[in-house]
Amino acid sequence: MNLRWNDALRSLALGALLLAGCGSEPAPPPDGPFRLVANAESGRLDEISGLAVSGVDPALLWTHNDDGAPRVHALGADGSDRGFFDIRDGVNVDWEDMTRIPTEGADLLVLADIGDNDARRTNVWLYLVPEPEADEDGRYAGEVDALNWISVTYPDGPRDAESIAWDPVQNRLLILTKRDQPPRLYALDGEVALNEREATLVFLGEVDTLRPPTLSDQSAFGSRAAWVSQPTALTISPDGRRAALLTYRSLYLYDLSANGDWATAFRNAPVEIPGPDGAREEAVTFSTDGSTVWISSEGDAPPLFDYRLDGSNDPE
């Protein structure tokens, strides 16, 4: 185990004993400059684990639950329910994130069936599906065939992951693990994802720049404090120059230097923005113009937050 994490978890264990002894109640997590835009109206959404903005409609977000039907929901940026479609012959073992690959034709949505809490799955799955067209009422329904589905394995054994992103600079998918300490970053070439049925991910390096849990997290998050620094979602801006990494505690922003790559960029100190006000955020995506980050979470009537990179959400 990484020494920083080991020390942090020991401190959390001590903090839990101290708090139990004095009868303190968990306090809410720290607020950040996040705006609650809406709550999802669809009663079918209760375990949101991924977001991807539409390539056609900037006011449309694609999302999914982490189990159940192989279903992709259309969520309006105002929280409205715009229907859903199912992936024909798809299976949802543990869908944990999604991303979008721009193409000359219909953009491709990538559904990442990569959750593996116990690290037992010998392979995980990615579904690449053309973004469908809405009906005349702006709604979605029916089934869609996957352009490709690909079985992927890790070069160093099964891993639990909840984060996938498209890197438009190097034309590849990035997968970041969750329970490894520190998290591990892997890549899959875009052409391989589009055309092959099996592939092994390429290990790029560790991401050790996330702030470990602290004693104050014990007060803020209670029993969940030990896990607040684990990555739950990842997205890269449309121009490929900025990444937003989500944990249960914070949003982290990383910038890509000129002629750089993400394996290097993730080793640089990020900007950390604590929040939003919750402890189950598992979905993040950039807006189509890269100016805003959208965030959502698990639970009934899940909230939809935005964080504006120009600082216009910041408290005065």
KATAPE-V491768 format. One record per pair of residues at least 12 apart in sequence whose C-alpha atoms are under 7 Angstrom apart, sorted by the first residue. I is the first residue (numbers start at 1). J is the second residue. Records with the same first field share a line. If there is no record, write none. Layout:
I->J / J
//
This chain:
1->181
2->181 / 182
5->181 / 212
8->212 / 213 / 214
9->226
11->215
12->214 / 215 / 218 / 226
15->215 / 218
16->218
26->219 / 220 / 221 / 222
27->219 / 220
28->220
29->220 / 221 / 277 / 278
30->274 / 275 / 277
31->274 / 275 / 276 / 277
32->273 / 274 / 275 / 276
33->307 / 313 / 314 / 315
34->276 / 305 / 306 / 307 / 313
35->305 / 306 / 307 / 313
36->303 / 304 / 305 / 306
37->78 / 304 / 305 / 306
38->78 / 79 / 303 / 304
39->79 / 301 / 302 / 303 / 304
40->79 / 80 / 301 / 302 / 303
41->79 / 80 / 81 / 301
42->81
43->301
45->65 / 300
46->65 / 298 / 299 / 300 / 301 / 302
47->65 / 66 / 298 / 299
48->63 / 64 / 65 / 66 / 282 / 283 / 296 / 297 / 298
49->64 / 65 / 66 / 96 / 97 / 282 / 283 / 297 / 298
50->63 / 64 / 96 / 97 / 98 / 282 / 283 / 284
51->63 / 97 / 98 / 283 / 284 / 285
52->98 / 99 / 100 / 285
53->285 / 286 / 287 / 288
55->107
58->287 / 288
59->76 / 77
60->74 / 75 / 76 / 77
61->74 / 75 / 76 / 77
62->74 / 75
63->75
66->94 / 95 / 96
67->92 / 93 / 94 / 95
68->92
69->92
70->86 / 87 / 90 / 91 / 92
71->84 / 85 / 86 / 87
72->84 / 85 / 86
73->85
82->139 / 140
83->139 / 140 / 141
84->140 / 141
85->140 / 141 / 142 / 143 / 144
86->142 / 143 / 144
87->143 / 144 / 145 / 146
88->143 / 144 / 145
92->113
93->113
94->113 / 114 / 115
95->111 / 112 / 113 / 114 / 115
96->112 / 113 / 114 / 115 / 162 / 163
97->111 / 112 / 162 / 163 / 164 / 233 / 283
98->110 / 111 / 112 / 164
99->164 / 165 / 166
100->166
101->166
106->130 / 131
107->130 / 131
108->128 / 129 / 130 / 131
109->128 / 129 / 130 / 131
110->126 / 127 / 128 / 129
111->126 / 127 / 128
112->125 / 126 / 127
113->125 / 126
114->160 / 161 / 162
115->160 / 161 / 162
116->159 / 160 / 161
117->160
119->158 / 159 / 160
120->158
121->158
122->153 / 158
123->151 / 152 / 153
124->151 / 152 / 153
125->149 / 150 / 151 / 152
126->149 / 150 / 151
127->146 / 148 / 149 / 150
128->146 / 147 / 148 / 149
129->145 / 146 / 147
130->147
148->194 / 195
149->197
150->193 / 196 / 197 / 198
151->197 / 198 / 199
152->198 / 199 / 200 / 201
153->199 / 200 / 201
154->200 / 201
155->200 / 201 / 202
159->177
160->177 / 178 / 179
161->176 / 177 / 178
162->177 / 178 / 232 / 233
163->175 / 176 / 177 / 231 / 232 / 233 / 234
164->176 / 233 / 234
165->234 / 235 / 236
166->236
167->236 / 240
168->240
169->240
171->189 / 190
172->187 / 188 / 189 / 190
173->187 / 188 / 189 / 190
174->186 / 187 / 188
175->187
178->230 / 231 / 232
179->230
182->206 / 207 / 208
183->206 / 207
184->205 / 206 / 207
185->203 / 204 / 205 / 206 / 207
186->201 / 202 / 203 / 204
187->201 / 202 / 203 / 204
188->201 / 202
204->263
205->263
207->266 / 267
208->267
209->267 / 268 / 269
210->229
211->229
212->229
213->225 / 226 / 228 / 229
228->247 / 248 / 249
229->247 / 248 / 249
230->247 / 248
231->245 / 246 / 247
232->246 / 247 / 282
233->245 / 246 / 282 / 283 / 284
234->246 / 284
235->284 / 285 / 286
237->286 / 290
238->288 / 290
241->255 / 256
242->254 / 255 / 256
243->255
246->284
248->279 / 280 / 281
249->274 / 275 / 279
250->272 / 273 / 274 / 275
251->272 / 273 / 274 / 275
252->270 / 271 / 272 / 273
253->270 / 271 / 272
254->266 / 270 / 271
280->297 / 298
281->296 / 297 / 298
282->296 / 297 / 298
283->295 / 296 / 297
284->296
291->308 / 309
292->306 / 307 / 308 / 309
293->306 / 307 / 308
294->306 / 307
//
